[in-house]
Each structure stands twice: as structure tokens, then as C-alpha cells.
Amino acid sequence: MAAFARGVDLLIIESSYVRDKKMQKHLELAEAIYLIRKARPKRAMLTHFYAEWNDVDFAAAVAEFDPKCKVIEAVDGLVINI
């Protein structure tokens, strides 16, 4: 997937879990950031959050992984200019 998305303007990727994912078909934050770092997009947006994200400081959690690009939190009503 990272090779397919290499250098895109905006990579939209799910991150259902913060950590300790319970379902193999979804990503946790570390996996999503790994793919972002490999793909090297100009910007990335994380989406499809499960309730465990409700009490997490998104910016701080993402910063721990040093994604090398701006990572946007998908929220209701968000408008992105491309």
C-alpha cells in the first residue's frame, strides 16, 4: 500500500485503534504511521476512529511517532482543500 500511495498529496488511512488492536483487519496508530512514513505523502488524514480515541490527545499521540508530514484528524464537517 505504501508503494501505491508514494508521494500523494493526501493519504487518507484508517486508524480504528490507538493501540492493542482487537481486529486484524483494522489498523492501530503505530501501523498507520508506519504506512504514512513509508508512503511519504505531503499530508495524511487518519479516519475511522473507534470510541477508545475519545479520551486521546490526537496531536500528542501522533507526534510520538514522528510521521514526517502533517497528519489531520478526520472529524465531522471537516473540509479539506486539495
CYANA upper distance limits for C-alpha pairs under 8 A (distance plus 0.5 A):
  1 MET  CA      5 ALA  CA      6.76
  1 MET  CA     35 LEU  CA      8.04
  1 MET  CA     39 ALA  CA      8.48
  2 ALA  CA      6 ARG  CA      6.41
  2 ALA  CA     35 LEU  CA      6.06
  2 ALA  CA     36 ILE  CA      7.68
  2 ALA  CA     38 LYS  CA      6.13
  2 ALA  CA     39 ALA  CA      4.90
  3 ALA  CA     38 LYS  CA      8.12
  3 ALA  CA     39 ALA  CA      6.61
  4 PHE  CA     39 ALA  CA      8.32
  5 ALA  CA     11 LEU  CA      7.51
  5 ALA  CA     39 ALA  CA      6.07
  5 ALA  CA     41 PRO  CA      7.84
  6 ARG  CA     38 LYS  CA      8.06
  6 ARG  CA     39 ALA  CA      4.70
  6 ARG  CA     40 ARG  CA      6.35
  6 ARG  CA     41 PRO  CA      6.79
  7 GLY  CA     39 ALA  CA      6.66
  7 GLY  CA     40 ARG  CA      5.77
  7 GLY  CA     41 PRO  CA      4.91
  7 GLY  CA     42 LYS  CA      7.03
  8 VAL  CA     39 ALA  CA      8.41
  8 VAL  CA     40 ARG  CA      8.14
  8 VAL  CA     41 PRO  CA      5.32
  8 VAL  CA     42 LYS  CA      6.87
  8 VAL  CA     43 ARG  CA      8.50
  9 ASP  CA     41 PRO  CA      6.28
  9 ASP  CA     42 LYS  CA      5.43
  9 ASP  CA     43 ARG  CA      6.60
  9 ASP  CA     82 ILE  CA      8.05
 10 LEU  CA     41 PRO  CA      6.67
 10 LEU  CA     42 LYS  CA      6.70
 10 LEU  CA     43 ARG  CA      5.38
 10 LEU  CA     44 ALA  CA      5.75
 10 LEU  CA     45 MET  CA      7.67
 10 LEU  CA     82 ILE  CA      8.33
 11 LEU  CA     36 ILE  CA      8.10
 11 LEU  CA     41 PRO  CA      6.70
 11 LEU  CA     43 ARG  CA      6.92
 11 LEU  CA     44 ALA  CA      5.03
 11 LEU  CA     45 MET  CA      6.67
 12 ILE  CA     44 ALA  CA      6.27
 12 ILE  CA     45 MET  CA      5.25
 12 ILE  CA     46 LEU  CA      6.54
 12 ILE  CA     47 THR  CA      7.69
 13 ILE  CA     32 ALA  CA      7.39
 13 ILE  CA     44 ALA  CA      7.99
 13 ILE  CA     45 MET  CA      6.77
 13 ILE  CA     46 LEU  CA      5.70
 13 ILE  CA     47 THR  CA      6.69
 14 GLU  CA     26 HIS  CA      7.95
 14 GLU  CA     27 LEU  CA      7.06
 14 GLU  CA     32 ALA  CA      7.65
 14 GLU  CA     46 LEU  CA      5.86
 14 GLU  CA     47 THR  CA      5.14
 14 GLU  CA     48 HIS  CA      5.72
 14 GLU  CA     49 PHE  CA      7.84
 15 SER  CA     26 HIS  CA      7.45
 15 SER  CA     27 LEU  CA      5.44
 15 SER  CA     28 GLU  CA      5.64
 15 SER  CA     29 LEU  CA      6.05
 15 SER  CA     32 ALA  CA      6.64
 15 SER  CA     46 LEU  CA      6.50
 15 SER  CA     47 THR  CA      6.52
 15 SER  CA     48 HIS  CA      6.61
 15 SER  CA     49 PHE  CA      6.53
 16 SER  CA     26 HIS  CA      6.60
 16 SER  CA     27 LEU  CA      6.39
 16 SER  CA     28 GLU  CA      6.52
 16 SER  CA     29 LEU  CA      8.35
 16 SER  CA     47 THR  CA      7.89
 16 SER  CA     48 HIS  CA      5.86
 16 SER  CA     49 PHE  CA      4.84
 16 SER  CA     50 TYR  CA      5.62
 17 TYR  CA     21 LYS  CA      6.06
 17 TYR  CA     26 HIS  CA      8.10
 17 TYR  CA     27 LEU  CA      6.87
 17 TYR  CA     28 GLU  CA      4.87
 17 TYR  CA     29 LEU  CA      6.90
 17 TYR  CA     49 PHE  CA      7.15
 17 TYR  CA     50 TYR  CA      6.71
 17 TYR  CA     52 GLU  CA      7.45
 17 TYR  CA     53 TRP  CA      7.70
 18 VAL  CA     28 GLU  CA      5.71
 18 VAL  CA     29 LEU  CA      5.57
 18 VAL  CA     30 ALA  CA      8.37
 18 VAL  CA     52 GLU  CA      7.56
 18 VAL  CA     53 TRP  CA      6.92
 19 ARG  CA     28 GLU  CA      5.71
 19 ARG  CA     29 LEU  CA      6.76
 19 ARG  CA     30 ALA  CA      7.79
 20 ASP  CA     28 GLU  CA      7.60
 21 LYS  CA     26 HIS  CA      7.92
 21 LYS  CA     27 LEU  CA      7.52
 21 LYS  CA     28 GLU  CA      6.33
 27 LEU  CA     31 GLU  CA      6.40
 27 LEU  CA     32 ALA  CA      6.68
 28 GLU  CA     32 ALA  CA      6.85
 29 LEU  CA     33 ILE  CA      6.60
 29 LEU  CA     62 VAL  CA      8.09
 30 ALA  CA     34 TYR  CA      6.59
 30 ALA  CA     65 PHE  CA      7.68
 31 GLU  CA     35 LEU  CA      6.87
 32 ALA  CA     36 ILE  CA      6.74
 32 ALA  CA     46 LEU  CA      8.47
 33 ILE  CA     37 ARG  CA      6.54
 33 ILE  CA     62 VAL  CA      8.26
 33 ILE  CA     65 PHE  CA      7.31
 33 ILE  CA     67 PRO  CA      6.39
 34 TYR  CA     38 LYS  CA      6.75
 34 TYR  CA     67 PRO  CA      8.31
 35 LEU  CA     39 ALA  CA      6.51
 36 ILE  CA     40 ARG  CA      6.46
 36 ILE  CA     41 PRO  CA      7.32
 36 ILE  CA     44 ALA  CA      7.55
 36 ILE  CA     67 PRO  CA      7.16
 37 ARG  CA     41 PRO  CA      8.44
 37 ARG  CA     67 PRO  CA      6.16
 37 ARG  CA     68 LYS  CA      7.00
 40 ARG  CA     68 LYS  CA      8.10
 40 ARG  CA     69 CYS  CA      8.05
 41 PRO  CA     69 CYS  CA      7.63
 42 LYS  CA     69 CYS  CA      6.72
 42 LYS  CA     70 LYS  CA      7.95
 43 ARG  CA     69 CYS  CA      6.16
 43 ARG  CA     70 LYS  CA      5.61
 43 ARG  CA     71 VAL  CA      6.56
 43 ARG  CA     72 ILE  CA      8.16
 44 ALA  CA     69 CYS  CA      7.68
 44 ALA  CA     70 LYS  CA      6.83
 44 ALA  CA     71 VAL  CA      5.25
 44 ALA  CA     72 ILE  CA      6.63
 45 MET  CA     71 VAL  CA      5.89
 45 MET  CA     72 ILE  CA      4.96
 45 MET  CA     73 GLU  CA      6.35
 45 MET  CA     74 ALA  CA      6.80
 46 LEU  CA     71 VAL  CA      7.55
 46 LEU  CA     72 ILE  CA      6.76
 46 LEU  CA     73 GLU  CA      5.94
 46 LEU  CA     74 ALA  CA      6.42
 47 THR  CA     73 GLU  CA      7.21
 47 THR  CA     74 ALA  CA      5.61
 47 THR  CA     75 VAL  CA      8.39
 48 HIS  CA     74 ALA  CA      8.50
 49 PHE  CA     53 TRP  CA      6.78
 50 TYR  CA     54 ASN  CA      8.48
 52 GLU  CA     56 VAL  CA      8.08
 53 TRP  CA     58 PHE  CA      8.36
 56 VAL  CA     61 ALA  CA      7.75
 57 ASP  CA     61 ALA  CA      6.62
 58 PHE  CA     62 VAL  CA      6.66
 58 PHE  CA     73 GLU  CA      7.70
 59 ALA  CA     63 ALA  CA      6.51
 60 ALA  CA     64 GLU  CA      6.92
 61 ALA  CA     65 PHE  CA      8.01
 62 VAL  CA     66 ASP  CA      7.48
 62 VAL  CA     67 PRO  CA      7.68
 62 VAL  CA     71 VAL  CA      8.02
 63 ALA  CA     67 PRO  CA      7.53
 67 PRO  CA     71 VAL  CA      7.98
 74 ALA  CA     78 LEU  CA      7.16
